[in-house]
């Protein structure tokens, strides 16, 4: 899939989720930023969208922030969402993720506001809570929200199946380079060579898609 089609698909996924969130009871408000930490992950497609959509001046500010925090502790995943789904479906052993580093605030925050809010990745968009996170120390999510979040995380990765995933700061750090962004857009970015993990297609859900289509056709 060429980069233009991938970006359009990502926009549609975001729009579907934004419509879904409007039907939920959400406590998140402006300046609420307890979940804005260095533990956020994203795909190369989402990072590319951020880099290519920002005006040149804002892009350089973003790149400057990324380069300033190169040594900041952060969570670095070893497995993608779709890879985990395949392991679960096969009843395989799940890999151990590294111990969580301290949860520092996201360096993209500016005065308790996200500096790229309109372009924030899905991992940020889906972290919603029915009660303020500060009250309980964690997000309070309905089971249906968790299910939808997982499905759409898998879908975003599926759209970017020939790309990579990783920590927000790591993936954006890789794509600050113009040649690297061009390599990604051309489908030739080397994931492991850049300290990222390779995405995978959504194989498990694809196997049941014919059944889902038949169920959707049922009229009651």
Rosetta constraint file for C-alpha pairs under 8 A:
AtomPair CA 1 CA 5 HARMONIC 6.43 0.50
AtomPair CA 1 CA 6 HARMONIC 6.48 0.50
AtomPair CA 2 CA 6 HARMONIC 6.35 0.50
AtomPair CA 2 CA 185 HARMONIC 7.60 0.50
AtomPair CA 2 CA 186 HARMONIC 7.82 0.50
AtomPair CA 3 CA 7 HARMONIC 6.12 0.50
AtomPair CA 3 CA 185 HARMONIC 5.68 0.50
AtomPair CA 3 CA 186 HARMONIC 7.73 0.50
AtomPair CA 4 CA 8 HARMONIC 6.33 0.50
AtomPair CA 5 CA 9 HARMONIC 6.15 0.50
AtomPair CA 6 CA 10 HARMONIC 6.19 0.50
AtomPair CA 6 CA 45 HARMONIC 7.55 0.50
AtomPair CA 6 CA 159 HARMONIC 6.29 0.50
AtomPair CA 6 CA 160 HARMONIC 7.11 0.50
AtomPair CA 7 CA 11 HARMONIC 6.26 0.50
AtomPair CA 7 CA 45 HARMONIC 7.25 0.50
AtomPair CA 7 CA 49 HARMONIC 7.04 0.50
AtomPair CA 8 CA 12 HARMONIC 6.38 0.50
AtomPair CA 9 CA 13 HARMONIC 6.30 0.50
AtomPair CA 9 CA 159 HARMONIC 7.34 0.50
AtomPair CA 10 CA 14 HARMONIC 6.23 0.50
AtomPair CA 10 CA 46 HARMONIC 7.86 0.50
AtomPair CA 10 CA 156 HARMONIC 6.75 0.50
AtomPair CA 10 CA 159 HARMONIC 7.61 0.50
AtomPair CA 11 CA 15 HARMONIC 6.18 0.50
AtomPair CA 12 CA 16 HARMONIC 6.15 0.50
AtomPair CA 13 CA 17 HARMONIC 6.29 0.50
AtomPair CA 13 CA 152 HARMONIC 7.37 0.50
AtomPair CA 13 CA 156 HARMONIC 7.47 0.50
AtomPair CA 14 CA 18 HARMONIC 6.07 0.50
AtomPair CA 14 CA 122 HARMONIC 7.25 0.50
AtomPair CA 15 CA 19 HARMONIC 6.25 0.50
AtomPair CA 16 CA 20 HARMONIC 6.34 0.50
AtomPair CA 17 CA 21 HARMONIC 6.16 0.50
AtomPair CA 18 CA 22 HARMONIC 6.46 0.50
AtomPair CA 19 CA 23 HARMONIC 7.08 0.50
AtomPair CA 20 CA 24 HARMONIC 7.07 0.50
AtomPair CA 21 CA 26 HARMONIC 7.86 0.50
AtomPair CA 25 CA 130 HARMONIC 5.80 0.50
AtomPair CA 26 CA 128 HARMONIC 6.46 0.50
AtomPair CA 26 CA 129 HARMONIC 5.59 0.50
AtomPair CA 26 CA 130 HARMONIC 4.74 0.50
AtomPair CA 26 CA 131 HARMONIC 7.12 0.50
AtomPair CA 27 CA 128 HARMONIC 7.65 0.50
AtomPair CA 27 CA 129 HARMONIC 5.86 0.50
AtomPair CA 27 CA 130 HARMONIC 5.17 0.50
AtomPair CA 27 CA 131 HARMONIC 5.12 0.50
AtomPair CA 27 CA 132 HARMONIC 5.58 0.50
AtomPair CA 28 CA 32 HARMONIC 6.24 0.50
AtomPair CA 28 CA 128 HARMONIC 6.54 0.50
AtomPair CA 28 CA 129 HARMONIC 6.54 0.50
AtomPair CA 28 CA 130 HARMONIC 7.86 0.50
AtomPair CA 28 CA 131 HARMONIC 7.84 0.50
AtomPair CA 28 CA 132 HARMONIC 6.67 0.50
AtomPair CA 30 CA 113 HARMONIC 7.30 0.50
AtomPair CA 31 CA 112 HARMONIC 5.13 0.50
AtomPair CA 31 CA 113 HARMONIC 5.63 0.50
AtomPair CA 32 CA 112 HARMONIC 7.27 0.50
AtomPair CA 33 CA 112 HARMONIC 6.37 0.50
AtomPair CA 33 CA 113 HARMONIC 7.39 0.50
AtomPair CA 34 CA 133 HARMONIC 6.56 0.50
AtomPair CA 34 CA 134 HARMONIC 6.64 0.50
AtomPair CA 35 CA 127 HARMONIC 7.40 0.50
AtomPair CA 35 CA 133 HARMONIC 7.69 0.50
AtomPair CA 36 CA 40 HARMONIC 7.74 0.50
AtomPair CA 36 CA 105 HARMONIC 5.96 0.50
AtomPair CA 36 CA 106 HARMONIC 5.37 0.50
AtomPair CA 36 CA 109 HARMONIC 7.75 0.50
AtomPair CA 36 CA 124 HARMONIC 7.75 0.50
AtomPair CA 37 CA 103 HARMONIC 5.74 0.50
AtomPair CA 37 CA 104 HARMONIC 5.48 0.50
AtomPair CA 37 CA 105 HARMONIC 4.29 0.50
AtomPair CA 37 CA 106 HARMONIC 4.32 0.50
AtomPair CA 38 CA 73 HARMONIC 7.49 0.50
AtomPair CA 38 CA 74 HARMONIC 5.15 0.50
AtomPair CA 38 CA 75 HARMONIC 6.82 0.50
AtomPair CA 38 CA 103 HARMONIC 6.08 0.50
AtomPair CA 38 CA 104 HARMONIC 5.68 0.50
AtomPair CA 38 CA 105 HARMONIC 6.08 0.50
AtomPair CA 38 CA 106 HARMONIC 5.03 0.50
AtomPair CA 38 CA 107 HARMONIC 7.72 0.50
AtomPair CA 38 CA 167 HARMONIC 7.78 0.50
AtomPair CA 38 CA 168 HARMONIC 7.54 0.50
AtomPair CA 38 CA 169 HARMONIC 7.65 0.50
AtomPair CA 39 CA 74 HARMONIC 5.77 0.50
AtomPair CA 39 CA 75 HARMONIC 4.95 0.50
AtomPair CA 39 CA 76 HARMONIC 7.74 0.50
AtomPair CA 39 CA 103 HARMONIC 6.79 0.50
AtomPair CA 39 CA 167 HARMONIC 6.83 0.50
AtomPair CA 39 CA 168 HARMONIC 7.79 0.50
AtomPair CA 40 CA 75 HARMONIC 7.71 0.50
AtomPair CA 40 CA 123 HARMONIC 6.45 0.50
AtomPair CA 40 CA 124 HARMONIC 7.02 0.50
AtomPair CA 40 CA 167 HARMONIC 5.93 0.50
AtomPair CA 40 CA 168 HARMONIC 5.59 0.50
AtomPair CA 41 CA 77 HARMONIC 7.87 0.50
AtomPair CA 41 CA 123 HARMONIC 6.38 0.50
AtomPair CA 41 CA 165 HARMONIC 7.12 0.50
AtomPair CA 41 CA 166 HARMONIC 5.41 0.50
AtomPair CA 41 CA 167 HARMONIC 4.24 0.50
AtomPair CA 41 CA 168 HARMONIC 4.85 0.50
AtomPair CA 42 CA 46 HARMONIC 6.47 0.50
AtomPair CA 42 CA 47 HARMONIC 7.12 0.50
AtomPair CA 42 CA 121 HARMONIC 6.23 0.50
AtomPair CA 42 CA 122 HARMONIC 7.31 0.50
AtomPair CA 42 CA 123 HARMONIC 6.53 0.50
AtomPair CA 42 CA 165 HARMONIC 5.68 0.50
AtomPair CA 42 CA 166 HARMONIC 5.95 0.50
AtomPair CA 42 CA 167 HARMONIC 6.37 0.50
AtomPair CA 42 CA 168 HARMONIC 5.63 0.50
AtomPair CA 42 CA 171 HARMONIC 7.38 0.50
AtomPair CA 43 CA 47 HARMONIC 6.42 0.50
AtomPair CA 43 CA 156 HARMONIC 7.79 0.50
AtomPair CA 43 CA 157 HARMONIC 6.72 0.50
AtomPair CA 43 CA 160 HARMONIC 7.21 0.50
AtomPair CA 43 CA 163 HARMONIC 7.24 0.50
AtomPair CA 43 CA 164 HARMONIC 5.75 0.50
AtomPair CA 43 CA 165 HARMONIC 4.29 0.50
AtomPair CA 43 CA 166 HARMONIC 6.71 0.50
AtomPair CA 43 CA 171 HARMONIC 7.35 0.50
AtomPair CA 43 CA 199 HARMONIC 8.00 0.50
AtomPair CA 44 CA 48 HARMONIC 5.87 0.50
AtomPair CA 44 CA 160 HARMONIC 7.43 0.50
AtomPair CA 44 CA 163 HARMONIC 5.93 0.50
AtomPair CA 44 CA 164 HARMONIC 5.42 0.50
AtomPair CA 44 CA 165 HARMONIC 6.04 0.50
AtomPair CA 44 CA 171 HARMONIC 6.33 0.50
AtomPair CA 44 CA 172 HARMONIC 7.91 0.50
AtomPair CA 44 CA 175 HARMONIC 7.97 0.50
AtomPair CA 44 CA 184 HARMONIC 7.78 0.50
AtomPair CA 45 CA 49 HARMONIC 6.21 0.50
AtomPair CA 45 CA 160 HARMONIC 6.08 0.50
AtomPair CA 45 CA 163 HARMONIC 7.14 0.50
AtomPair CA 46 CA 50 HARMONIC 6.34 0.50
AtomPair CA 46 CA 121 HARMONIC 5.89 0.50
AtomPair CA 47 CA 51 HARMONIC 6.23 0.50
AtomPair CA 47 CA 121 HARMONIC 7.72 0.50
AtomPair CA 47 CA 168 HARMONIC 7.87 0.50
AtomPair CA 47 CA 171 HARMONIC 6.60 0.50
AtomPair CA 47 CA 172 HARMONIC 5.62 0.50
AtomPair CA 47 CA 175 HARMONIC 7.19 0.50
AtomPair CA 48 CA 52 HARMONIC 5.96 0.50
AtomPair CA 48 CA 172 HARMONIC 7.92 0.50
AtomPair CA 48 CA 175 HARMONIC 6.89 0.50
AtomPair CA 48 CA 181 HARMONIC 6.89 0.50
AtomPair CA 49 CA 53 HARMONIC 5.80 0.50
AtomPair CA 49 CA 119 HARMONIC 7.55 0.50
AtomPair CA 50 CA 54 HARMONIC 6.22 0.50
AtomPair CA 50 CA 116 HARMONIC 7.74 0.50
AtomPair CA 50 CA 119 HARMONIC 5.80 0.50
AtomPair CA 50 CA 120 HARMONIC 7.67 0.50
AtomPair CA 51 CA 59 HARMONIC 6.25 0.50
AtomPair CA 51 CA 172 HARMONIC 7.90 0.50
AtomPair CA 51 CA 175 HARMONIC 7.53 0.50
AtomPair CA 51 CA 176 HARMONIC 7.46 0.50
AtomPair CA 54 CA 58 HARMONIC 5.86 0.50
AtomPair CA 54 CA 59 HARMONIC 5.33 0.50
AtomPair CA 55 CA 59 HARMONIC 5.96 0.50
AtomPair CA 56 CA 60 HARMONIC 6.25 0.50
AtomPair CA 57 CA 61 HARMONIC 6.43 0.50
AtomPair CA 58 CA 62 HARMONIC 6.20 0.50
AtomPair CA 59 CA 63 HARMONIC 6.19 0.50
AtomPair CA 60 CA 64 HARMONIC 6.04 0.50
AtomPair CA 61 CA 65 HARMONIC 6.36 0.50
AtomPair CA 62 CA 66 HARMONIC 6.31 0.50
AtomPair CA 62 CA 108 HARMONIC 7.55 0.50
AtomPair CA 63 CA 67 HARMONIC 6.22 0.50
AtomPair CA 63 CA 172 HARMONIC 8.00 0.50
AtomPair CA 63 CA 173 HARMONIC 7.44 0.50
AtomPair CA 63 CA 176 HARMONIC 6.03 0.50
AtomPair CA 64 CA 68 HARMONIC 6.22 0.50
AtomPair CA 65 CA 69 HARMONIC 6.64 0.50
AtomPair CA 65 CA 107 HARMONIC 6.84 0.50
AtomPair CA 65 CA 108 HARMONIC 7.13 0.50
AtomPair CA 66 CA 70 HARMONIC 6.55 0.50
AtomPair CA 66 CA 107 HARMONIC 7.75 0.50
AtomPair CA 66 CA 169 HARMONIC 6.33 0.50
AtomPair CA 66 CA 172 HARMONIC 7.33 0.50
AtomPair CA 66 CA 173 HARMONIC 6.10 0.50
AtomPair CA 67 CA 173 HARMONIC 7.08 0.50
AtomPair CA 69 CA 107 HARMONIC 7.51 0.50
AtomPair CA 70 CA 169 HARMONIC 7.83 0.50
AtomPair CA 73 CA 101 HARMONIC 6.00 0.50
AtomPair CA 73 CA 102 HARMONIC 6.89 0.50
AtomPair CA 73 CA 104 HARMONIC 7.54 0.50
AtomPair CA 74 CA 100 HARMONIC 7.71 0.50
AtomPair CA 74 CA 101 HARMONIC 5.61 0.50
AtomPair CA 74 CA 102 HARMONIC 7.24 0.50
AtomPair CA 74 CA 103 HARMONIC 7.23 0.50
AtomPair CA 74 CA 104 HARMONIC 7.70 0.50
AtomPair CA 74 CA 167 HARMONIC 7.47 0.50
AtomPair CA 75 CA 98 HARMONIC 7.65 0.50
AtomPair CA 75 CA 100 HARMONIC 5.98 0.50
AtomPair CA 75 CA 101 HARMONIC 6.00 0.50
AtomPair CA 75 CA 167 HARMONIC 6.58 0.50
AtomPair CA 76 CA 98 HARMONIC 7.46 0.50
AtomPair CA 76 CA 166 HARMONIC 6.29 0.50
AtomPair CA 76 CA 167 HARMONIC 5.48 0.50
AtomPair CA 77 CA 97 HARMONIC 6.47 0.50
AtomPair CA 77 CA 98 HARMONIC 7.56 0.50
AtomPair CA 77 CA 166 HARMONIC 6.16 0.50
AtomPair CA 77 CA 167 HARMONIC 7.02 0.50
AtomPair CA 78 CA 95 HARMONIC 7.89 0.50
AtomPair CA 78 CA 97 HARMONIC 6.26 0.50
AtomPair CA 78 CA 197 HARMONIC 6.74 0.50
AtomPair CA 79 CA 83 HARMONIC 6.22 0.50
AtomPair CA 79 CA 84 HARMONIC 6.60 0.50
AtomPair CA 79 CA 95 HARMONIC 7.60 0.50
AtomPair CA 79 CA 197 HARMONIC 7.00 0.50
AtomPair CA 80 CA 84 HARMONIC 6.28 0.50
AtomPair CA 80 CA 165 HARMONIC 7.02 0.50
AtomPair CA 80 CA 197 HARMONIC 7.30 0.50
AtomPair CA 80 CA 198 HARMONIC 7.71 0.50
AtomPair CA 80 CA 199 HARMONIC 6.41 0.50
AtomPair CA 80 CA 200 HARMONIC 7.52 0.50
AtomPair CA 81 CA 85 HARMONIC 6.26 0.50
AtomPair CA 81 CA 150 HARMONIC 7.94 0.50
AtomPair CA 81 CA 153 HARMONIC 7.00 0.50
AtomPair CA 81 CA 154 HARMONIC 5.97 0.50
AtomPair CA 81 CA 157 HARMONIC 7.64 0.50
AtomPair CA 82 CA 86 HARMONIC 6.28 0.50
AtomPair CA 82 CA 154 HARMONIC 5.68 0.50
AtomPair CA 82 CA 157 HARMONIC 7.27 0.50
AtomPair CA 82 CA 158 HARMONIC 7.82 0.50
AtomPair CA 82 CA 199 HARMONIC 7.64 0.50
AtomPair CA 82 CA 200 HARMONIC 5.92 0.50
AtomPair CA 82 CA 201 HARMONIC 6.76 0.50
AtomPair CA 82 CA 202 HARMONIC 5.79 0.50
AtomPair CA 82 CA 203 HARMONIC 7.76 0.50
AtomPair CA 83 CA 87 HARMONIC 6.36 0.50
AtomPair CA 83 CA 199 HARMONIC 7.97 0.50
AtomPair CA 83 CA 200 HARMONIC 6.47 0.50
AtomPair CA 84 CA 88 HARMONIC 6.15 0.50
AtomPair CA 84 CA 94 HARMONIC 7.12 0.50
AtomPair CA 85 CA 89 HARMONIC 6.12 0.50
AtomPair CA 85 CA 204 HARMONIC 7.04 0.50
AtomPair CA 86 CA 90 HARMONIC 6.22 0.50
AtomPair CA 86 CA 203 HARMONIC 7.41 0.50
AtomPair CA 86 CA 204 HARMONIC 6.37 0.50
AtomPair CA 87 CA 91 HARMONIC 6.02 0.50
AtomPair CA 87 CA 92 HARMONIC 4.84 0.50
AtomPair CA 87 CA 93 HARMONIC 6.90 0.50
AtomPair CA 87 CA 94 HARMONIC 6.69 0.50
AtomPair CA 88 CA 92 HARMONIC 5.95 0.50
AtomPair CA 88 CA 93 HARMONIC 7.91 0.50
AtomPair CA 88 CA 94 HARMONIC 7.62 0.50
AtomPair CA 89 CA 204 HARMONIC 7.31 0.50
AtomPair CA 105 CA 109 HARMONIC 7.65 0.50
AtomPair CA 108 CA 114 HARMONIC 6.12 0.50
AtomPair CA 108 CA 115 HARMONIC 5.76 0.50
AtomPair CA 108 CA 116 HARMONIC 7.42 0.50
AtomPair CA 109 CA 113 HARMONIC 5.31 0.50
AtomPair CA 109 CA 114 HARMONIC 4.66 0.50
AtomPair CA 109 CA 115 HARMONIC 5.80 0.50
AtomPair CA 110 CA 114 HARMONIC 6.23 0.50
AtomPair CA 110 CA 115 HARMONIC 6.02 0.50
AtomPair CA 113 CA 117 HARMONIC 7.85 0.50
AtomPair CA 116 CA 120 HARMONIC 5.78 0.50
AtomPair CA 120 CA 124 HARMONIC 6.26 0.50
AtomPair CA 120 CA 125 HARMONIC 6.85 0.50
AtomPair CA 121 CA 125 HARMONIC 6.44 0.50
AtomPair CA 122 CA 126 HARMONIC 5.95 0.50
AtomPair CA 122 CA 153 HARMONIC 7.12 0.50
AtomPair CA 123 CA 127 HARMONIC 6.62 0.50
AtomPair CA 123 CA 153 HARMONIC 7.51 0.50
AtomPair CA 126 CA 149 HARMONIC 6.05 0.50
AtomPair CA 127 CA 139 HARMONIC 7.43 0.50
AtomPair CA 128 CA 139 HARMONIC 6.78 0.50
AtomPair CA 128 CA 140 HARMONIC 7.77 0.50
AtomPair CA 128 CA 141 HARMONIC 6.95 0.50
AtomPair CA 129 CA 133 HARMONIC 6.88 0.50
AtomPair CA 129 CA 139 HARMONIC 4.90 0.50
AtomPair CA 129 CA 140 HARMONIC 4.74 0.50
AtomPair CA 129 CA 141 HARMONIC 5.35 0.50
AtomPair CA 130 CA 139 HARMONIC 7.51 0.50
AtomPair CA 130 CA 140 HARMONIC 5.38 0.50
AtomPair CA 130 CA 141 HARMONIC 6.22 0.50
AtomPair CA 130 CA 142 HARMONIC 7.85 0.50
AtomPair CA 131 CA 135 HARMONIC 7.48 0.50
AtomPair CA 131 CA 139 HARMONIC 7.29 0.50
AtomPair CA 131 CA 140 HARMONIC 6.05 0.50
AtomPair CA 132 CA 136 HARMONIC 7.50 0.50
AtomPair CA 132 CA 139 HARMONIC 7.47 0.50
AtomPair CA 133 CA 137 HARMONIC 5.33 0.50
AtomPair CA 133 CA 138 HARMONIC 5.01 0.50
AtomPair CA 133 CA 139 HARMONIC 5.15 0.50
AtomPair CA 133 CA 140 HARMONIC 7.32 0.50
AtomPair CA 134 CA 138 HARMONIC 7.25 0.50
AtomPair CA 141 CA 145 HARMONIC 6.29 0.50
AtomPair CA 141 CA 146 HARMONIC 6.63 0.50
AtomPair CA 142 CA 146 HARMONIC 6.54 0.50
AtomPair CA 143 CA 147 HARMONIC 6.27 0.50
AtomPair CA 144 CA 148 HARMONIC 6.18 0.50
AtomPair CA 145 CA 149 HARMONIC 5.96 0.50
AtomPair CA 146 CA 150 HARMONIC 6.18 0.50
AtomPair CA 147 CA 151 HARMONIC 6.26 0.50
AtomPair CA 148 CA 152 HARMONIC 6.18 0.50
AtomPair CA 149 CA 153 HARMONIC 6.02 0.50
AtomPair CA 150 CA 154 HARMONIC 6.20 0.50
AtomPair CA 151 CA 155 HARMONIC 6.25 0.50
AtomPair CA 152 CA 156 HARMONIC 6.07 0.50
AtomPair CA 153 CA 157 HARMONIC 6.36 0.50
AtomPair CA 154 CA 158 HARMONIC 6.06 0.50
AtomPair CA 154 CA 202 HARMONIC 6.31 0.50
AtomPair CA 155 CA 159 HARMONIC 6.21 0.50
AtomPair CA 155 CA 202 HARMONIC 6.89 0.50
AtomPair CA 156 CA 160 HARMONIC 6.47 0.50
AtomPair CA 157 CA 161 HARMONIC 5.79 0.50
AtomPair CA 157 CA 199 HARMONIC 6.13 0.50
AtomPair CA 157 CA 200 HARMONIC 6.74 0.50
AtomPair CA 157 CA 201 HARMONIC 6.91 0.50
AtomPair CA 157 CA 202 HARMONIC 7.70 0.50
AtomPair CA 158 CA 199 HARMONIC 7.47 0.50
AtomPair CA 158 CA 200 HARMONIC 6.28 0.50
AtomPair CA 158 CA 201 HARMONIC 4.38 0.50
AtomPair CA 158 CA 202 HARMONIC 5.32 0.50
AtomPair CA 159 CA 201 HARMONIC 7.57 0.50
AtomPair CA 160 CA 164 HARMONIC 7.50 0.50
AtomPair CA 160 CA 199 HARMONIC 6.87 0.50
AtomPair CA 161 CA 198 HARMONIC 7.88 0.50
AtomPair CA 161 CA 199 HARMONIC 4.99 0.50
AtomPair CA 161 CA 200 HARMONIC 4.90 0.50
AtomPair CA 161 CA 201 HARMONIC 5.11 0.50
AtomPair CA 162 CA 187 HARMONIC 6.63 0.50
AtomPair CA 162 CA 198 HARMONIC 7.46 0.50
AtomPair CA 162 CA 199 HARMONIC 6.36 0.50
AtomPair CA 162 CA 200 HARMONIC 7.35 0.50
AtomPair CA 163 CA 184 HARMONIC 7.20 0.50
AtomPair CA 163 CA 187 HARMONIC 7.23 0.50
AtomPair CA 163 CA 189 HARMONIC 7.17 0.50
AtomPair CA 163 CA 191 HARMONIC 7.36 0.50
AtomPair CA 163 CA 198 HARMONIC 6.25 0.50
AtomPair CA 163 CA 199 HARMONIC 5.67 0.50
AtomPair CA 164 CA 191 HARMONIC 5.66 0.50
AtomPair CA 164 CA 196 HARMONIC 6.09 0.50
AtomPair CA 164 CA 197 HARMONIC 5.41 0.50
AtomPair CA 164 CA 198 HARMONIC 4.46 0.50
AtomPair CA 164 CA 199 HARMONIC 4.96 0.50
AtomPair CA 165 CA 171 HARMONIC 6.96 0.50
AtomPair CA 165 CA 196 HARMONIC 5.89 0.50
AtomPair CA 165 CA 197 HARMONIC 5.36 0.50
AtomPair CA 165 CA 198 HARMONIC 6.36 0.50
AtomPair CA 165 CA 199 HARMONIC 6.22 0.50
AtomPair CA 166 CA 170 HARMONIC 6.38 0.50
AtomPair CA 166 CA 171 HARMONIC 5.83 0.50
AtomPair CA 166 CA 196 HARMONIC 5.40 0.50
AtomPair CA 166 CA 197 HARMONIC 6.32 0.50
AtomPair CA 167 CA 171 HARMONIC 6.13 0.50
AtomPair CA 168 CA 172 HARMONIC 6.08 0.50
AtomPair CA 169 CA 173 HARMONIC 5.75 0.50
AtomPair CA 170 CA 174 HARMONIC 6.25 0.50
AtomPair CA 170 CA 195 HARMONIC 7.83 0.50
AtomPair CA 170 CA 196 HARMONIC 7.66 0.50
AtomPair CA 171 CA 175 HARMONIC 6.39 0.50
AtomPair CA 171 CA 196 HARMONIC 7.21 0.50
AtomPair CA 172 CA 176 HARMONIC 6.17 0.50
AtomPair CA 173 CA 177 HARMONIC 7.96 0.50
AtomPair CA 174 CA 180 HARMONIC 7.00 0.50
AtomPair CA 174 CA 194 HARMONIC 6.86 0.50
AtomPair CA 175 CA 180 HARMONIC 5.80 0.50
AtomPair CA 175 CA 181 HARMONIC 5.22 0.50
AtomPair CA 176 CA 180 HARMONIC 7.68 0.50
AtomPair CA 176 CA 181 HARMONIC 7.41 0.50
AtomPair CA 177 CA 181 HARMONIC 6.33 0.50
AtomPair CA 178 CA 182 HARMONIC 6.26 0.50
AtomPair CA 179 CA 183 HARMONIC 6.14 0.50
AtomPair CA 180 CA 184 HARMONIC 6.21 0.50
AtomPair CA 180 CA 189 HARMONIC 7.00 0.50
AtomPair CA 181 CA 185 HARMONIC 6.18 0.50
AtomPair CA 182 CA 186 HARMONIC 6.19 0.50
AtomPair CA 183 CA 187 HARMONIC 6.28 0.50
AtomPair CA 183 CA 188 HARMONIC 5.15 0.50
AtomPair CA 183 CA 189 HARMONIC 5.25 0.50
AtomPair CA 184 CA 188 HARMONIC 5.62 0.50
AtomPair CA 184 CA 189 HARMONIC 4.69 0.50
AtomPair CA 190 CA 194 HARMONIC 6.45 0.50
AtomPair CA 191 CA 195 HARMONIC 6.43 0.50
AtomPair CA 191 CA 196 HARMONIC 4.85 0.50
AtomPair CA 191 CA 197 HARMONIC 5.61 0.50
AtomPair CA 191 CA 198 HARMONIC 5.63 0.50
AtomPair CA 192 CA 196 HARMONIC 5.13 0.50
AtomPair CA 192 CA 197 HARMONIC 5.91 0.50
AtomPair CA 192 CA 198 HARMONIC 7.27 0.50
AtomPair CA 202 CA 206 HARMONIC 6.29 0.50
AtomPair CA 203 CA 207 HARMONIC 6.56 0.50
AtomPair CA 204 CA 208 HARMONIC 7.33 0.50
AtomPair CA 205 CA 209 HARMONIC 6.29 0.50
AtomPair CA 206 CA 210 HARMONIC 7.96 0.50
AtomPair CA 208 CA 212 HARMONIC 6.38 0.50
AtomPair CA 209 CA 213 HARMONIC 6.15 0.50
AtomPair CA 210 CA 214 HARMONIC 6.42 0.50
AtomPair CA 211 CA 215 HARMONIC 6.20 0.50
AtomPair CA 212 CA 216 HARMONIC 6.16 0.50
AtomPair CA 213 CA 217 HARMONIC 6.45 0.50
AtomPair CA 214 CA 218 HARMONIC 6.87 0.50
